[in-house]
Amino acid sequence: MFIGIKYHRNIFLVFVFIILISCSLQEASKNHGIVFLENRSNKLIINKSNKNDVIEIFGHPHSKSISDENEWFYIERILIKGEYHKLGQHVLKTNNVLILKFDKFGILNSKEIIDKNKKKDIVFSKKETTNDIGQKSFVERFLSSVRSKMYRKK
């Protein structure tokens, strides 16, 4: 009996060792955009930093404003694996947007960080615009129906 207990103990230790090796100390995450956006934005000084300083710290902006070329946007998004009750689905950990506004000389006027909690307070318009370009004309619809009838199997 003593040999049987020793054998089972060794199998149990190997099993526990294999389980512990597969565990990782860092959480699995998917990053998009600039990592540690908030920490990097603290390096920028309003009315002192310029566009070149911003490009040196962050790189080129992800997007610029349509109406104003002096308004830049940087994005940070981190997804992590959910807990067991989420069945491994991705959960949004951080979702930050940094908005930088410059004056006409390229000096930083203002910076604003919008995190995922502030985004819930943003109100969007409910209006929809119609697109006349995507709709087919009468002639185009007629010709496409004739073409479909022509190439249909008999």
N, C-alpha and C positions, 0 to 999 in steps of 0.2 A: 504494500500500500504506500509506503514511503516514496517509492520511485514514481508512482502514478501522480501523487500530489506535486512532486517536483517537476514532472513533465508538463502538467497542466499549468503550473505557475509560469514556466518558461513560455508556453504558448500565449498565455494571458499578457505577459510583459512584451512580447513581440507585437501582439495585436495593439496594445496601448501605444507602443513606440511608433507604429505605422500611423495611427490616428493623429498623434501629436506632431509628426513630421508634416502632415498635410495641412495643418493649421498655419495661418500666417498672422503676424502681429499687426501688419498694416491692413487697413480696409481697402478693398478693391474699388477703385474709382475711375470714372471717365471724365477727363478735363476737356473743356472747350474754351478757347480764348486765353486771356492773360490770367495766370495763376497768381494768387495773392494780390489782387487788384487793389484792395483797400490799403495794404501796407505800402505798395508802390506809390499810391496816390498821396501818401503823407510826405513823400520826398518833394512834391511840387509845392511851390510857394506862390501864392496869388500876388499879382503885380510885380513879380520878380522873374519867374520862370517863363521861358518862351517856347515856341514850337520845336526848336531844335532840342531843347532839354527833354521835352515830352517824347519826341521820337527816340532819343537816346535811352530813356527809361522803359517805354512801352513798345516802341516800334511804331510803324505806320498805323493809323486808326482803322478799325474794322469798318466803319462807315462815317460819312460826313452828312451834315444836314442838307436837305434838298434846297432850302431857301437861303441858307447862310453857309458859306464855305469855311467860316471861322468857328464852327461848332462841330466838335469831334466826339465820337462815341467809341468806348471800349467795353468789351463784354467779358464776363467770367461766368462759367457755368460748370458745376461739378455734380455729377450723378454718382451715387453709391449703390451698392447692392442692398436690397431690403432685408429685413429680418425673416425668420422662418414663416411668420404669419403672412408676409407679403409674397411668399413663394419665389423669392429671388428676383423680383421685379426691381427695376431701377427706381430710386427715390431721389428727388431733387434736394441736394444738401445746400448749395449756395447758388444764387442766380443774381449777380450784381451787374449793374450798368454804370459806367463812369461817364459823365457828360462834362466836357471841357469847352469853355467859351473863351475865345481870344478877341483882342481888339484888332484894329486895322493894321497895327504894327507887329502883330504876332506875339504880344505879351498876354499871359494868362489872366483873364478877368475873373472867372469863377469856375469852381469845380463842384460837382454834385454827384454823390453816389446814391443810386436807387437800388435797394435790396429787395428780396422777394416779398417782404412784409409791406413795403411802401408801394409795390406794384399793385397790390390789391386795392389801394385807394384811388388809383388812376381810373378816370371815367372816360370811356370811349364813346364815340358817336354811333348811333344806331342807324344812321342813314346809309343807303346803298346807292352806288352809281351804276347806271346801265351802260353796257358796252355795245354800241351799234356795229363796231368793226367785226366782231365775232359772229354776228348773225348773217345767214346766207340770204342773198337776194332771191326774188321769184325765179329768175332765169336759171340761177345756179341750182336751186332746189329742183326745178323741172328737169334740167339736164342730168343731174345725179340720179333721179328716179328712172329716167329713160335708160341710163347706163346700167343701173342695177337690173332692170328688166331685160336688157339685151344680153347680159352675161350670166343670167340666172340659168340653172340647169333645167333642161326640159324633160 
